[in-house]
Amino acid sequence: MLPTGNEIEVSALAGGIEYAGAKTILMPLWQTSGQPLRLFMEVFYKMASSEPDKPLAFQKTMAEVRNRFPHPYYWAPLILRGKTSR
């Protein structure tokens, strides 16, 4: 299956950001806002500041947001890409 236009755009944007020097990127797959996104950002950055394993912090954050907002629209709009501490 070939990637769609949006998948190509997200991949190209992430590649450009990585080429510019970013080691890890937290980026959206679709536009969202409100309390679920605010909760995700607050929890993720709090966990990421004390947890050297960024994918684990991302996974724990997603689980916490999913507990409060069960629909995937609210807990799955972001991806973590790039180098991690694993």
N, C-alpha and C positions, 0 to 999 in steps of 0.2 A: 504494500500500500504506500503510495506516495504521500509525502507531507503536504498539508494544506498551506495556503498563503500565510495564515496567521502563525502556524508552527514555524515556517521558514523565517518570518519576521522576528519572532521571539528568539530563535536560535541565532540569527544574524546579530541582533541587538546584544545578546549575551556574549557572543564571540567578540564583538567590538569592545565591550566593556572589559572583558578579560584581556584582550590585546593591549588595552590602555593601562593595564597593571592591576586590576582588581583580582584578588585571590578567590573571594567567595562572593556570590551574588544572590540576594534574596529579591526575586522579581515576580510581578503578577502575570498570571495567564489571562485574566480578564479584569475589567474595571469593577471595583467594589469600594464600598465606603461604609461608614457607620460603626456601630458598636462592635460587631464581630471583627472587623479589621483593626480597630483600636485595641481590642483585647489581644488579638494575635500579636501585634507589634509590641505592646507592653510586656506580654509574657515572654515572647521570643528574645527580646533584647535583654530582659532581666536574666533569663536562663543562659543566654549566650555569653553574658559577661562573667559568669561563674563556671560554666561548663565548657571545657576545651574542645569537646566533641560536638561540633556545630550540627551535624545531622541528628544526633541524639536530642539536642535542644530543640531542633525543628520538629522532630517526631513527638516529643513531649508536649510542645506547644500546640501542635495540631490536635492531639488527643484532648487537651484541656478545652480548646475552642469547640471541638466536636461534642463534648459533653454538654456544653451550654447551648450550642446551635447545631442540631443534628443534621440539617440539610447540607450536602456537599458544597452548595453554592457559597456558604459562609465559611467553611473551614478548609476548602481546597483551592483558593484562588492564587496561592503563592507557591513558588518552587525555590529550592535552594540548589545552587549550581556552583561548581568550581572546586577548588582545593579545600580539603578539610583536614582536621588533625588526626584522622584515622590512619 
